[in-house]
């Protein structure tokens, strides 16, 4: 029987101009769906796991379209609660060269933001599951959703699931002070913490020394120090940190570190030419979870997760539509991009 992973969060309607056009240039926008935990769920379904996604969506056709966007990849949507008035929206403008990407949220009063604890039966939702994943975006959406997320994390721990959290700080959703307070409660129930160069600093005030994310200068020792401090503070079993060196909006160097049992394991570094960077961190999280439920060793785990996310940067939309075989091929050293016949 396939291993079951449960994820919980908000799926949004993504509206985007064609190619590299700016918002003010266009008279039509391309519509797709995406959102942190939904992206993880699709990745895991594509990897062959029993992937269950939980959220709340309106009963109308846009809500159904969001459900359908997950179903077609084999995600279990049977525990999505239906109700509320609207699907959250985000507008995405792709950056190019020295112009950064831009994201504008329109997600206030979405169905999930106004959900209540009674909408979710966590005992039933977690039945047969071995892993629960959420991100720091979910509790940032509303105070009620923060309470529901805490309830879910507590229940997951009570039932013996491994719990992972991607800190994913979003300054447009809440302040650093509030994030630190709310996430400080949530991470007490987390086994695997996922962060990027800025998250640990923004949420918990833990920064890597001699590192400047704007210039892309990274210091390995600094990240080991961050992971050690996070582990000491919260008792995480594993801390994974993605390392993005931004050369421009189109070109990044991409690698990661996994800190486990007092040891740091660094992946190989990929030089990315970016097609779409949205969901890059989520695809990394999915790779980490897949490796975790399948008992991979630390080095194998971090190589698989980074290869999965490197491939995501080549795919339009939020979802990472790659197979385990494709990830293993890249992790094994074949990054040539040669045609497969």
N, C-alpha and C positions, 0 to 999 in steps of 0.2 A: 504494500500500500504506500502511495506517495506521501511524503512528509508534509504536514499542514502548517502553513504560516498565516497568521492573521495580521492585517494592517488596518489602521484606523485614522481617518482624516478627512479633508475636504477635497473633492474633485471639482475643478472649475472649467468653465468655458474659456478657451484661449482664442483670442482674436488677434490676427497678425497681418500686416501688409505683406504683399508678395515680395520675395527676395529681400533686397536691402533698402526698399523704399521706406521713407519716414511717414509717420502718422499723418502729417499735414499734406502729404502728396497724394493720398489715395482716396478713392470714392467707394472702395469695397475692401473687406477684410476676410481673410481665410479663417474658418472656424474649426477648431479641434478641441480635445479635452485633455486635461492633465492636472497634476497636483502631487505633492511629495509622496504620500503613501500609496496613492493610486499608481504612480510610476513604478514604485517598488513592486507592487502587486503584479503588474503586467510583466515586468522583467522575470519575476519568479515563476509565473505561469509559463512564460516562454522557455524557461529552464526545466520545465517538467514537474514543478512542485504543485501541490494542492494549495492554491493561493486564494485566500478568502479576504475580500475587501469590505470594510464596514464604514458606512457614512449615512447621512440623511439627505434625500433629494426630493424635490416636489413631484407630485403625481403627473404633472403636465408633460408635454412632448419633449421639452428641452431636458427635463429630468430623465426621461426615458432614453433620450439620445445619449446622455452621459452613461447610463447603465449599459446600453448597447455597446458603447466604445470599449468597455471592459470585457463584456461577455464574449466578444468576437475573438479575444485572445485567450479565452478559457478561464478567466478569473471567476471565482465563485461569488456571485452578487446576491445570494439568497438572504443575506442578513443586512442588506441595505434597507433602512427604514424609509418609507415614503410619506411625505407631508411637507408642510412649510410652503413658502411662496416663491422663492427664487433660487436659482443656481448662481453661485459666485462667478464673477468674470475677471479675467486679467488680460490686459492689452500688452502685447509684446512687440517691441521694435528691435530688429537685429542690428547690432553694431557692425562696423567694418573698419579695419585698419585702426586709426587712432580714435575713432568714434565708438564709445561704449554702447552696449545694448541698453534698452530702457524698458522698465516694467511698470505699468500703472494698474493698481488694483481697484476693482469695483465689486467688493464682496461683503459689504455691510448688510446685515439682516438676511443673509443666506439661510437656507433651511438648516444646515448643520450648525451655523452660528447661534441659532435660536432653539436648538435641540434641548431636550431635557433628559435626565438620567433614566426615566421610564421608557425612553425610546430604544434602549439596548439591554438585552438580557445576556450579560457577560458569561454566566455559567454555560449557557447554551452556545454562545458564539465561540467560546474557547474549547468546546468539546472536541477531543481528538487532536487538538493543536499542540505543537511543541515550541512555537516561537511567536512572540508578539512584537510588532514594530510600530513606532510612531515617531513624529518629528516635533521639533520645537515650534513649528508653524501652527500646529493644531491648537495647543493651549493659548496661543497668541490671538486666535480669532475672536474669542469671547470668554468672559469669566465663567459662564456656564459650561462651555466646552472644556475649559481647563479643569473644572471639577469632574466632568465625565471622564476625561483622560486619566486623571488621578485614580478614579474608581476602577477604570480598566486595568491600569498598571498594577494596582494592589491585587486585583482578582487574578491577574496573570501570574503574579509571583506566588500567590496562595495556591494556585493550581500547578505550580512547578514548571511553568514555561520559562524559557530564556527570553529576556526582554531587551530589546535594542532601541536606542534613541539617537536620531541625528539632531544635534543641537539647532542647526538651521536658523540662526538669529535673523529676524526680519525687522529692521528698524522702522519700516513703514507701518508695522502692526502694533508694536509696543516699545516701551522704553527699556534701556539696559537694566535699570533698577528693578522694574517689574519682572523682566525676563529672569533675572538672577533669583528673585524671590520665588516665583512660581516653579521654575525649572529646578531650583534647589530642593523643593519638595518632591518633584516627580522622579528625579534621578536616583533617589534612595532605593527605587525598585528596579533600577536598570543594571544589567550585566555588561552590555556592550555599548560603549559610547562612541559615536561617530561625530567628527568635527572637521572644520577646515581651518585655515591659518588664522581666521579672525574670530570664529565662534567662541572659542574658550575665553578669549579676552573680552569679547562683548558681553557674554552671559555671566561669567564667573570671575572676570578680572585677572585671568591667568594668561600671560603673554609670553611668546617665544622671544628670547633675547637675540639681539643682532639680526633681526629679520624685518624686512620692509615689504609688505605685500603689494604696495603700489609700484615699487621698482622691480618686484619679482625676486628680490634677494632673499634666499632661504638659508637657514642655519640648522643643520641636522641636530646638533646638540641642544639647540633651543627647543626643538619639538619633542625630544626625549624628555626634557625638563618639564614641558607642559603636560605630557602624558603621565609622567610620574606624579606631578602635583594633583592632577585630576583623579588618579587612582588612589592616592593617599587621602584626598578629601572625601571621596564618595565610595570607595571600595569597589570600583569597576573591575570586572575580570579581564576585560579587553578595552583598549582605547585605540581607535583608528583615526588617523588624521590625513586628509588629502592635502597634497602640496601642489598648488597651482602657481606657476611662474608665468605671469602675463607679459608677453612680449608686445602683443597688440590684441585687438578684438578677434582677429583671425588666427593668430598663432600663439599657442601656449605650450609650455612644458608641463607635463602631468605625471605625478608619481604619488606615492603614499607610504605611510608608516603604520605598522601594527605593533602596539606595545602590549605585551602579555607576559605574566610571571617575571616581571622585572627586566625583560629583554625587549629591545627594539628591533624590528624586522623591516627593512626598507625594500620597496619594489624597484624594478628597473624604471627608467624614466622614458616617457614617450613624448616625441615632438609632434604636437597636434596641429593640423590645419582644420579649423573648426567650421562645421556646417551648421550646427545648432548646439549651444552649450547648455540650454535649459534641460534639467533632469540629469546632468552629469553626476552630481552628488548622489542622487537617488539610485542611479544605476550602479554606483560604487557600493552603496548600502546593500542593494540586492545581491551583488556578487559576494559580499561579506557574509550575508545570511545564508546564501546557497552553500558556500564553503563550510559555514558553521554547522548546518544541519547534516552535512555529509561527512563531517569529521576530518576535514583537511587540516594539515599542520599549519603553523603560523606563516611560514614563508610561502607555501602554496596558496594559502588563503589570501594574502595581500597581493600576490601576483595575479590571481584570478579576478579579484575585485577591481584592480587598476586596469587590467586588460578589458574587462566588461565596460568600464566607464570610458576608456579611451575610444572604444567602438561607438558608444552612444554619441560622442561628439561629432560623429559622421552621419547622424540620422536626424532628419527633420522631425519636429514635434517633440512632445514630452517623453514619449514611451521609447524604451530601448528594445528594438525588435531584432535581437540576435539570439543565437542558439548557444548551448554549452560548448558544442564542437567549435564554433567560430571563436569563442572566448579562449578556449584551450589552445587553439592554433596560434593565436596572437601571444598568449602568455608563454607559449613554448618557443617563441622567438621569430615566428613568421609574420612580420609586419610589412611585407613587400607590397601588398595590395594587388598582387597579380590576379588575373582572371581565373576563375575556377570552372573548368570544363568537364 
